[in-house]
Amino acid sequence: MILIILLICAGLCNGQVKEKRELDPVIKSILLPGWGQKALGRKKRARVYNYFESGLILTIVGSSTFSNITIKNYIAFASEHAAISSSEKNHKYWVDIGNYDSITDYNDEHLRNREMDDLYPDDKKWSWDWDTDANRKAFEKKRISSDQLKLAATFGIGALMVNHIVSAIDVLYLKRVIADGKLSIKAYQDFEIRSLGYALTLEF
């Protein structure tokens, strides 16, 4: 990460000042991956970064949306089949009710393990009691699915940031030779293993 920041700073500091005071292509690619490549006349290269950006944004929006929908679904499901009060509950509560048939079973186990801080008050607000074990397992499946979707959105945000940084470094490569060598960065997609990524090569 330090190397990436130094390379970007070097490009910005040493970049030529244009008469029309246009944004440096490196800055353009930081703001929108592919924009800097397009400014340098590399339209094919620009499209690759554009596709990555669009795909990542769709992944983030789609995953977040479906995660929130699934959360509402599993809360409604638990309200119907476990007699819960759905207000003011944190994520730990939803994990716990998916692992225990009732608040009694949960509290009894934690009492045996002397985990007093983890006990729930035995009242209507925190109480739950699943009507069947099958419904509890169905709820847990929905809850895990929602968490996985949320995790995918989180990774998508990280990948989005990486795409901006890599696009900016790629523009630096297009503008100059680094350390008497050539730095080549290419985005790739492998359909066989269903993966996306970047290949970085430094030639001396």
TAQUIGI-V272030 format. One line per field, one symbol per residue. ss: DSSP state (@ for helix, = for strand, . for the rest). A space follows every 10 residues. Layout:
ss=???
This chain:
ss=.@@@@@@@@@ @@@@...... ....@@@@@@ @...@@@@@. ..@@@@@@@@ @@@@@@@@@@ @@@@@@@@@@ @@@@@@@@@@ @......... @@@@@@@@@. .=@@@@@@@@ @@...@@@.. ........=. ..@@@@@@@@ @@@@@@@@@@ @@@@@@@@@@ @@@@@@@@@@ @@@@@..=.. ========== ....====== ===.
